[in-house]
Amino acid sequence: MAFTERDLGTTYRWKVRTGRFSPDIFMLGDTQKIVVTGDATSGWAVEIWAKPALKAYKNGCFTSTACDDTSVADSVQYAISGYMRTLGIGVARNSWPSVETEALRDSLRGTFISTNGMTQQWTFAADTFNVSAFGPHFLTDGKTVGPGFVRVFLPEAYIVKQRGYSSVSEVTAENVAVTVRGQKVVPVIVAKDGGLLVDTGVTHFSAPNPTVKVLPGPLLSGATSNSSVAPQLSGIASTTPVRTG
């Protein structure tokens, strides 16, 4: 399905049954909401709400060096594209995002990055995870700075069970440390149904490398480790949802 600029305000919704494939983490462009239901015995299903976004592409734009603040896009399009992945447990492979325990994987299930960046990688260790986001700085004319955004959704189970809060409503901007290009910024924190959405404030791509850390909550006494997210995006698969509304 081809999208145009007129479709940017339209939310598309679709449901996918994944069977025993556990839908843990997602990157699907301008994602509005994701709900995961089911279990390993009866099978999993995921419902997704997302909007098309302007995505810029450049050959080889996989690192900050290859996609710096002088980079120019080879092409642009309006699209809903991305992927979902199952988290491994104790897998020492860079190609497969992995966590240390099944409990942590269960808590993270439904995590998503909402972004229009081009390249993404995930790295998980214990209660820490990293994502990096890159995209060409200029659109194809070489003059117009491409719009960009990076928002991180963290499930309520992760906030409560792993970070020590009673609910997502307890978390404020003071509890979330965000940096962009190494500089501290004040994020926009929104409590959503089923989790917490953190807007990093990124408005364009020139290797911003944002990081998000959810600080330990009052129920996590003596905690020393933080959750870290650093956005880098890559559309691996495209989907054509059923339009509603």
N, C-alpha and C positions, 0 to 999 in steps of 0.2 A: 504494500500500500504506500503510495506516494503522499507525502505531507507538504503543505505550503505554509507560508507565514500566517495565513488566516486560521490555521489549526492550532496555533500555539496556546490558545486559551481553552482548548477542549481536552477534557479528561477522558481517557479510554480505560476500559476495565475488562479484564479477562481472567479466567480461572484455569489453572493447569493442574492435572493430577499427575504426580510424579512417582506413584507407587512406593517402592522402598528406597528411592533416591531421596535422601534427606535434603530439603531446600533450606540451606543454612544462611548463606550470604549472597547479596545481590548487588549488581550495578546495572541500572536500567534507565539512565538518562534522568529526565525530570520526574522522578518517582514521587508520588504523593502519599502512597500508603501500600503496605504489604501485610497480608494476614496469612499465617501458616497454620494449618489445622491437620489433625490426624496423628498417627504414631507409626512406629516401625513395624507393628504387627498388621494393622488394618490398611496401612498405606498413607502417604502424605498428599496434601493438596495445598496449592498456594493461590491466593487471589491478589491481583495486582491492579493498582490504579496509577496511571502515568500520563504525562503530557508530552507531546513532541517538543524537541529543543533544537536550536541551531547548533550543529556540530561541525567543527572544522578539522580537516585531515591534512597531514603532511607526512610524506614518506620518511621513515626513520625517526619519527618523533616519539622516542621511547625513553629519553633521559632529559634532564635539565640542560645538559650541554648541547644536545641535538635540537632542543626546542626552547631556545632562550628568548630574550625580549627583542630579538631581531628576526625571529622566524616568521615565515609567511606561509599561509595555508595553500596547499595544492588544489583543494576543493572544499566546498561546504554543502551541507544539505540539512533539511529539517527531518528529524528522525526520532523514533523510539527504538533504541538498540542497547544491547548489553548482555548480561548473562546471570545465571545463578550457579552456585557451587556448593558441594558438600564439603564440610570441614573434615580433614583427617584427624586422627588422634595419635599423637606421638610419632608422626611421620617426618623424617628428616630429609625433606625434598623441597627445594625452592619452587618447583613447578606445582606443588599441591599445598595450598594453605592448610595449616594444621595447628591444633591446640594440644595442651598437655592432658586434659581430662575430658571425659564424656560429660561431666556436669557443666564444664565451661562451654562446651559445644552446644549443649541444650539451652544454656542461658543466652547464647549469642544468636540462636536460630531466629531469623527474621531481620538481622542487621542489614542495612543497605546504605549505599552511597548514592546520593542524588546529585548528579553532575553532568555537564556536557563536555567534559574533558575527553581527550582521545585515548590515553594510555593509563592502565591501572595495574597495580600489583598489591597483593595482600601478604603480610607476614604476621604470624601469631606465635606468641611464646608465653606460656603460663597465663597471666591475666593481662598481658600486653599485646596489642595488635597495631600494625602499621599499614597504611595505605598511602600510595603516592599518586598525585594527579598532575598530568602534563597535557598541554595542548598548544598549538601554534599561537603566537601572540597576535599577529595580524591576519585579517581575512585576505582573500585572494588578490585584492587591489594593492596590497602592500602598504596601505595607509590607515585603514580602519581597524582599530583594536577590536578583536572579537570579544563578545560578551562571555563571561564565564561564571560558574557558581559551583560551590562544593558544600553540600549539606550532609550531615551524618545522622542516621537514625539508629538509636540504641534501644533494644527491647527492654521493657520494664523488668523482665526476669534478670537481665544482666545488671541493671541499676540496683535492684533489691538484693539479689543473691550474691553478686560478685563485688559490688562497690559499697554495700552497707547502708543503704537508705531504706526508709520505710515505704516510700513510694516515689514516683518521678516528680510529684508536686513539691518534694523537699529540695530538689536540685535547682539552684539558681546560677546565674552567670558567675558568681563568686566561687562556685564549686567546680567550674569547668575552666581549665587553663588552655587557652588557644593562642597559637603563634602563627604568623604568616611572614615568610621570608625572615624567620628568626626573631621577629618583633611581636611583642604581646599585643593582642587585640581583645576587645570585649565582644564575645559572641552573642548572638540572639538565641535564646533558649526557649523552646516551646514544648510544653507537656502535651503529648498526643495520646489518643486512645491506644494503649498497648505499649507506650514507650516515650522516648525523649528525642526531639529533633534539634540538632545543633547546627546553626548556620555560621560558617566560618567567616563570612563577610567577603569572600573572594568575589571579585567582579570581572576579572579577566585572567588570562593565563600568560605568565612570563616566568615560569618556574617558581610559583608562589610557595609551593611545598608547605601547606598548612598542617599543623599538628593540633590534636585535641586530646586533652587529658582530663578524665573524670576523676576528681580527687576522692580519696576515701571518705565514706560517710560516717555518721556517728555510731553505727552498729558494727563498723569494721575496726574494732579497737586494735591498736598496735600495728595497723597496716602500713607497709612501706612502699608497696608497688602501686603504680597507677595504670589506668587504661590509656593507651596512646593510639591515636589514629592520625595518619598522614596521607591525604589523598593523592593517586596517580592513575588515570583512567584508561580503559581500553575496551572498545566495543568489539566483543568476540563473536557474538551472534545477534542477529536481528529477528524480531518477532513482529507479527502483524496482528494486533489485538482486535477484538470485536468492538466496534464503536457503540457507545451507549449515550443516550441523551442528545 
